[in-house]
């Protein structure tokens, strides 16, 4: 049996209940203590301040397309310590990175000295889009799968749409299903998966959406949707899919990966702002 506790109402101001993805701050503090520079560095082929080789390959492919911008303003949502944004800015873009973790932002600044990149701590689901202005390139830095609430996912994609120029490019990098649940439980002992959401043991009651399974509290940390469903989310948010790369589950991972290059639909398209 499970039940949800700690749900935040719109009127709660004095005692702020954290959203599940704010738990990344804990992980980045641990990374900094252990001397890890980028997320997923261990056993990934990533070294130093660089991003994953597969990410590098997709960025090279998508930015070489005739419909992709070659320069201008780029923003990465969920930038972490900034390896993806640094790669992009070395190709001629000026960069702006946002992450919910203050430790990640501090590490990103340290690792990005000498580059035309600004970093800001913030909630990607609650952005002042007018203040940010418009961008030629918006990158999802493996962020969408960390947003487990449907309303937050819609808000996030709506923010992407608002800050992207009419001829701008949205690059999405995300985990996806179908999942191999047997491999998941072998690799992630003690974790739970219910429908599309992964839960990890967690006792800090300052976080919202905690769920209780068999007397223990768990925090939702990942939303692993089928890759076709994710493409549907992106389409409904107002984007035209141009380049899609899906890597299925293999012997190493319990889920697949989806990388997408999408253009913002021109005014008069079939964008849907509500519903499913």
N, C-alpha and C positions, 0 to 999 in steps of 0.2 A: 504494500500500500504506500501511496505517496501523497503529500500535500504541499502546497506552496505557502511559504511564509515570507514576511518582510516586504510585501508589495508597497510600492511608493504611490501615494496619491498626489495629484497636481498641487495640493495645498501644503505639502510638507516642505518647510523651508529651514526651520531651525536645526532639525536632525536630518541631514542629507543621507538618504539610502543610496549606496553606490549601485551602479548598473553592473551586471556580471562581467562585461568586458573590461571594466576598470581594474579587475584582478590582474591584468597584465603588469601592473606596477610591481607586484610581488615577484613575478618571473624576471623582470628586468633588473631588479635589485639583486636577485640571485646571480644572474648573468654577470653583472658588474663585479660582484664579489669573486666569481670564479674566473674572471678575465676573458669571458666570451664576448666577442665584439658584435656579432650579428645573430639574429634569431635562427635557430636550426643549424648552427655552425657545426656541431658535433656530428660526424659521420655523414655529412651531406656533400662533400666535395667543395665546400665553401671554406675559404681561408682568409684570414685578415679581415679587411673591411669590405670585401666583395660580396655580391649576391650569388644565388644559386646558379650553376651553369645553365640549367634549363630555362631559368628566368632571363638570363643574358641572351640566350638564343632567340627566345620569343620577342624580346624587346628589339633585337636587331632586325628580325623579320618584319615585325609590324611597322616599325618606324621607317623601313625602306620602301613601304608601299607608296604608290603615287598619290593616294588619297590621305596619307598621314602628314601631319605638320612636321617641318624640319627644324623649326626653332620657335621661340616665343616663351610664354609662361607655362610652366609645368607644376602641378601640385600632386603630392602623394598623400592619400588618406590612409592612416594607419601606417605611417612611415617607419616606425621602429627606430633603429639606429641609422637609418638612411642609406643603405647600400644600393637600393634600386634607384633612388633619386640621384645619387652621385653618378651612377652609370648614365642616366638620362642627361644630366647636366654637362657631362663631358662630351655630349653630342651637340651642344649648342643651345640648350635651354637654360633659362633662369629658373631656379627651383624654390618651392615652398612646401614644407613638410608639416603635417599635423599628426599627433599621436596623443592618446589619452594618458600615457605614462610619462610623468615628469622625468623619471630616470632615463627612459629611452631618449627623450628630447635632449637631455644633458649629454648623453653619450653621442648622439647624432651630431651635436654642435662640435664636440671634441674631435670627431672623426672627419669632419667636413671642412676644416679650416682651409681657406684659400679658394673655395668654390663659391659661386654665386647662388647660395642657398640660405633661406631663412627657415627657422623651425619654431613651432608654436605648440604648446600643450593645449589640447581641446577635445571636445566630444564630437566626433564626425557625424553623429546623428542629430546634433543640435548646433548647427553652424550659423554664424551671421553671414549669410551668403552675399549680401549687398556690400558688406565691409571687405570681404575677400576679393570681390571683383570677378572678372572672367579669365578663363585659362584656355590655352590652346590644347593642353594635354592634361587629363586627369587620370591618375593611376590608383588602382586599388591595390595597396601593398599587402595582399593576403589578409584583407580586413573583413570582407563580407561574411566569411564563414565563422567569424568570431561574434557576429551579431545574431543572437538566437531568437529575439522577439520579432514577430511579423511586422508590427507597426514600426519598429526601429529600422528594419531592413528597408521598408518603403520610404521612411524619412531619409535614410542614407542615400538611396538611389535618387530620390528627389533632389537632394542637395547636390549630387553629382551633376544632374541635369541643369540645375540653376547656375552653377559656376562654370559650366563648359560653354565655350563660344559655339555659335551655330554651326560652324564648320570644324568643330573640335573633335578630338579623339579621346575615347574612354578605353583604358586598358584594364581589364579585370583579370586578376590572378587569384584562384580560389581552390580550396579542397572541394570535392564533390563525390556523390554516389554514382552507381551503387557501391555499397560497402560490403566487405567481407567480415561479418560479425564474429566469426570464429577467430580470425586473425586479430581482430580488434581486442577481444577479451584475452588473447594470449599476450598481446603487446602492451595492453593498458590494464593491468591487473588492478582490481579495486574500483575501476570506473564503471559507469553505467551508460547505456544508450537506450533511449526511449523515443520511438519513432525516428525523427531525424536529429535529435539533440543528444550530445554527449555531456554527461555529468561527471564531475570529479568530487571526491570527498572534500568537504569545506566546512569550517566551524565558525567563521567570522560572521556574526549576525548583522554587521553594518552593510552587508551586501544584500540587495534585493533579489527576488525570484529564487531563493533557496528552496530546495525540494527535499523532503524527508523520505528516505527509503529504509524500511526495516530499522527505524530508530536512529539512523544516522543522516546528517545533513549533507547535501550535495549542491554544487554550483553548476549551472549550465554554462559551458565554455565554447562549444562548437555546434554549428548547424550544418549538417552534411546532407544537403539536398541533392536529388538526382540531377545530373548535368543538364538534362533537357528542361527540367523545371527552372533551373537557374537562368538558362537562356530565355525562358518565358518571362521571368522577372525583369530581365534587362530590356526585352522588347516592350513590355508594358510600361516601363519607365520612360520610354521615348527614344530608344536607341535602335539604329540599324546595324545589324550584325554583319561584319565584313570579313573577319578572320577568326576562325575557331580552331582550337587545338585541344583535343581531349585525350588524356592518358588514363587508361583503365587501371584498376587495381592489379597489382603484381605481387610477386613473392616477397617484396620488401615492405609494401605499404598496405594498410587495411582499407584505404579509399583511393579514389582517383584524383586527378587534378584537371582543372579546366582553365584555359587561358583564352581570352577573347579580346579582339580589337573591334570597337563599335563606334559609329559616328552618331552624333546627335541629330535626330530627325529634324528636318526643316519645318518651319511653322506650317500648320495645316495637316500634320501627320496624325497618326491614330494613337497618340499617347493617352494612357489611362492613369489617372491619379488616385484612384480608389478601387476597392474590390480586389478580387484575387485572380 
